Amino acid sequence: MPQHAQNTRVCRDCDGFATAAITTGTRHRDGTRATLRITCPACKGTGHTVSAALARTGR
């Protein structure tokens, strides 16, 4: 039997790329670049949305 992939809804705000690293252009004293990690506020960094039925039950 063929295996089917689980259908999970991808967040439409971030298209599944929930975390981004943004380089600020500055460097630390050891030479590494200073970066900011930004997570999607809609899916809270998971990349997937929660169905409306589950969202309503978790008051």
Chimera marker file (.cmm) of the C-alpha trace (Angstrom):
<marker_set name="trace">
<marker id="1" x="0.000" y="0.000" z="0.000" r="1" g="1" b="0" radius="0.5"/>
<marker id="2" x="1.325" y="3.467" z="-0.768" r="1" g="1" b="0" radius="0.5"/>
<marker id="3" x="1.961" y="5.716" z="2.193" r="1" g="1" b="0" radius="0.5"/>
<marker id="4" x="0.115" y="9.017" z="2.180" r="1" g="1" b="0" radius="0.5"/>
<marker id="5" x="1.598" y="12.166" z="3.621" r="1" g="1" b="0" radius="0.5"/>
<marker id="6" x="-0.287" y="13.735" z="6.473" r="1" g="1" b="0" radius="0.5"/>
<marker id="7" x="-2.197" y="16.786" z="5.287" r="1" g="1" b="0" radius="0.5"/>
<marker id="8" x="-1.211" y="19.685" z="7.499" r="1" g="1" b="0" radius="0.5"/>
<marker id="9" x="-2.244" y="23.207" z="6.687" r="1" g="1" b="0" radius="0.5"/>
<marker id="10" x="0.683" y="25.473" z="5.937" r="1" g="1" b="0" radius="0.5"/>
<marker id="11" x="0.502" y="28.941" z="7.462" r="1" g="1" b="0" radius="0.5"/>
<marker id="12" x="-0.551" y="31.379" z="4.756" r="1" g="1" b="0" radius="0.5"/>
<marker id="13" x="1.274" y="34.288" z="6.383" r="1" g="1" b="0" radius="0.5"/>
<marker id="14" x="4.736" y="32.720" z="6.243" r="1" g="1" b="0" radius="0.5"/>
<marker id="15" x="4.201" y="29.897" z="3.667" r="1" g="1" b="0" radius="0.5"/>
<marker id="16" x="5.749" y="27.355" z="6.051" r="1" g="1" b="0" radius="0.5"/>
<marker id="17" x="8.973" y="29.327" z="6.636" r="1" g="1" b="0" radius="0.5"/>
<marker id="18" x="8.138" y="30.271" z="10.199" r="1" g="1" b="0" radius="0.5"/>
<marker id="19" x="11.552" y="31.485" z="11.372" r="1" g="1" b="0" radius="0.5"/>
<marker id="20" x="13.886" y="33.886" z="9.599" r="1" g="1" b="0" radius="0.5"/>
<marker id="21" x="17.400" y="35.001" z="10.527" r="1" g="1" b="0" radius="0.5"/>
<marker id="22" x="18.101" y="38.612" z="9.578" r="1" g="1" b="0" radius="0.5"/>
<marker id="23" x="21.663" y="39.885" z="9.487" r="1" g="1" b="0" radius="0.5"/>
<marker id="24" x="22.036" y="43.391" z="10.916" r="1" g="1" b="0" radius="0.5"/>
<marker id="25" x="25.343" y="44.111" z="9.166" r="1" g="1" b="0" radius="0.5"/>
<marker id="26" x="27.297" y="44.551" z="12.386" r="1" g="1" b="0" radius="0.5"/>
<marker id="27" x="29.762" y="42.094" z="13.860" r="1" g="1" b="0" radius="0.5"/>
<marker id="28" x="30.503" y="40.947" z="17.401" r="1" g="1" b="0" radius="0.5"/>
<marker id="29" x="33.997" y="41.240" z="18.878" r="1" g="1" b="0" radius="0.5"/>
<marker id="30" x="34.785" y="37.636" z="17.915" r="1" g="1" b="0" radius="0.5"/>
<marker id="31" x="33.957" y="38.321" z="14.241" r="1" g="1" b="0" radius="0.5"/>
<marker id="32" x="30.564" y="36.631" z="14.040" r="1" g="1" b="0" radius="0.5"/>
<marker id="33" x="27.674" y="38.539" z="12.533" r="1" g="1" b="0" radius="0.5"/>
<marker id="34" x="24.875" y="39.902" z="14.686" r="1" g="1" b="0" radius="0.5"/>
<marker id="35" x="21.572" y="38.321" z="13.619" r="1" g="1" b="0" radius="0.5"/>
<marker id="36" x="17.959" y="38.638" z="14.701" r="1" g="1" b="0" radius="0.5"/>
<marker id="37" x="15.655" y="35.609" z="14.789" r="1" g="1" b="0" radius="0.5"/>
<marker id="38" x="12.098" y="36.494" z="13.816" r="1" g="1" b="0" radius="0.5"/>
<marker id="39" x="9.186" y="34.046" z="14.181" r="1" g="1" b="0" radius="0.5"/>
<marker id="40" x="5.816" y="34.256" z="12.466" r="1" g="1" b="0" radius="0.5"/>
<marker id="41" x="3.216" y="35.682" z="14.885" r="1" g="1" b="0" radius="0.5"/>
<marker id="42" x="0.324" y="33.903" z="13.150" r="1" g="1" b="0" radius="0.5"/>
<marker id="43" x="1.584" y="30.332" z="13.640" r="1" g="1" b="0" radius="0.5"/>
<marker id="44" x="3.979" y="31.095" z="16.533" r="1" g="1" b="0" radius="0.5"/>
<marker id="45" x="6.959" y="29.581" z="14.729" r="1" g="1" b="0" radius="0.5"/>
<marker id="46" x="5.480" y="26.190" z="13.853" r="1" g="1" b="0" radius="0.5"/>
<marker id="47" x="4.833" y="26.808" z="10.142" r="1" g="1" b="0" radius="0.5"/>
<marker id="48" x="1.402" y="25.178" z="10.335" r="1" g="1" b="0" radius="0.5"/>
<marker id="49" x="-1.986" y="26.590" z="11.174" r="1" g="1" b="0" radius="0.5"/>
<marker id="50" x="-4.405" y="25.117" z="13.655" r="1" g="1" b="0" radius="0.5"/>
<marker id="51" x="-7.833" y="24.229" z="12.351" r="1" g="1" b="0" radius="0.5"/>
<marker id="52" x="-10.654" y="26.567" z="13.345" r="1" g="1" b="0" radius="0.5"/>
<marker id="53" x="-12.417" y="23.837" z="15.351" r="1" g="1" b="0" radius="0.5"/>
<marker id="54" x="-9.358" y="23.261" z="17.538" r="1" g="1" b="0" radius="0.5"/>
<marker id="55" x="-8.773" y="26.978" z="17.996" r="1" g="1" b="0" radius="0.5"/>
<marker id="56" x="-12.305" y="27.521" z="19.295" r="1" g="1" b="0" radius="0.5"/>
<marker id="57" x="-12.110" y="24.773" z="21.899" r="1" g="1" b="0" radius="0.5"/>
<marker id="58" x="-8.944" y="26.068" z="23.554" r="1" g="1" b="0" radius="0.5"/>
<marker id="59" x="-10.428" y="29.141" z="25.178" r="1" g="1" b="0" radius="0.5"/>
<link id1="1" id2="2" r="1" g="1" b="0" radius="0.2"/>
<link id1="2" id2="3" r="1" g="1" b="0" radius="0.2"/>
<link id1="3" id2="4" r="1" g="1" b="0" radius="0.2"/>
<link id1="4" id2="5" r="1" g="1" b="0" radius="0.2"/>
<link id1="5" id2="6" r="1" g="1" b="0" radius="0.2"/>
<link id1="6" id2="7" r="1" g="1" b="0" radius="0.2"/>
<link id1="7" id2="8" r="1" g="1" b="0" radius="0.2"/>
<link id1="8" id2="9" r="1" g="1" b="0" radius="0.2"/>
<link id1="9" id2="10" r="1" g="1" b="0" radius="0.2"/>
<link id1="10" id2="11" r="1" g="1" b="0" radius="0.2"/>
<link id1="11" id2="12" r="1" g="1" b="0" radius="0.2"/>
<link id1="12" id2="13" r="1" g="1" b="0" radius="0.2"/>
<link id1="13" id2="14" r="1" g="1" b="0" radius="0.2"/>
<link id1="14" id2="15" r="1" g="1" b="0" radius="0.2"/>
<link id1="15" id2="16" r="1" g="1" b="0" radius="0.2"/>
<link id1="16" id2="17" r="1" g="1" b="0" radius="0.2"/>
<link id1="17" id2="18" r="1" g="1" b="0" radius="0.2"/>
<link id1="18" id2="19" r="1" g="1" b="0" radius="0.2"/>
<link id1="19" id2="20" r="1" g="1" b="0" radius="0.2"/>
<link id1="20" id2="21" r="1" g="1" b="0" radius="0.2"/>
<link id1="21" id2="22" r="1" g="1" b="0" radius="0.2"/>
<link id1="22" id2="23" r="1" g="1" b="0" radius="0.2"/>
<link id1="23" id2="24" r="1" g="1" b="0" radius="0.2"/>
<link id1="24" id2="25" r="1" g="1" b="0" radius="0.2"/>
<link id1="25" id2="26" r="1" g="1" b="0" radius="0.2"/>
<link id1="26" id2="27" r="1" g="1" b="0" radius="0.2"/>
<link id1="27" id2="28" r="1" g="1" b="0" radius="0.2"/>
<link id1="28" id2="29" r="1" g="1" b="0" radius="0.2"/>
<link id1="29" id2="30" r="1" g="1" b="0" radius="0.2"/>
<link id1="30" id2="31" r="1" g="1" b="0" radius="0.2"/>
<link id1="31" id2="32" r="1" g="1" b="0" radius="0.2"/>
<link id1="32" id2="33" r="1" g="1" b="0" radius="0.2"/>
<link id1="33" id2="34" r="1" g="1" b="0" radius="0.2"/>
<link id1="34" id2="35" r="1" g="1" b="0" radius="0.2"/>
<link id1="35" id2="36" r="1" g="1" b="0" radius="0.2"/>
<link id1="36" id2="37" r="1" g="1" b="0" radius="0.2"/>
<link id1="37" id2="38" r="1" g="1" b="0" radius="0.2"/>
<link id1="38" id2="39" r="1" g="1" b="0" radius="0.2"/>
<link id1="39" id2="40" r="1" g="1" b="0" radius="0.2"/>
<link id1="40" id2="41" r="1" g="1" b="0" radius="0.2"/>
<link id1="41" id2="42" r="1" g="1" b="0" radius="0.2"/>
<link id1="42" id2="43" r="1" g="1" b="0" radius="0.2"/>
<link id1="43" id2="44" r="1" g="1" b="0" radius="0.2"/>
<link id1="44" id2="45" r="1" g="1" b="0" radius="0.2"/>
<link id1="45" id2="46" r="1" g="1" b="0" radius="0.2"/>
<link id1="46" id2="47" r="1" g="1" b="0" radius="0.2"/>
<link id1="47" id2="48" r="1" g="1" b="0" radius="0.2"/>
<link id1="48" id2="49" r="1" g="1" b="0" radius="0.2"/>
<link id1="49" id2="50" r="1" g="1" b="0" radius="0.2"/>
<link id1="50" id2="51" r="1" g="1" b="0" radius="0.2"/>
<link id1="51" id2="52" r="1" g="1" b="0" radius="0.2"/>
<link id1="52" id2="53" r="1" g="1" b="0" radius="0.2"/>
<link id1="53" id2="54" r="1" g="1" b="0" radius="0.2"/>
<link id1="54" id2="55" r="1" g="1" b="0" radius="0.2"/>
<link id1="55" id2="56" r="1" g="1" b="0" radius="0.2"/>
<link id1="56" id2="57" r="1" g="1" b="0" radius="0.2"/>
<link id1="57" id2="58" r="1" g="1" b="0" radius="0.2"/>
<link id1="58" id2="59" r="1" g="1" b="0" radius="0.2"/>
</marker_set>
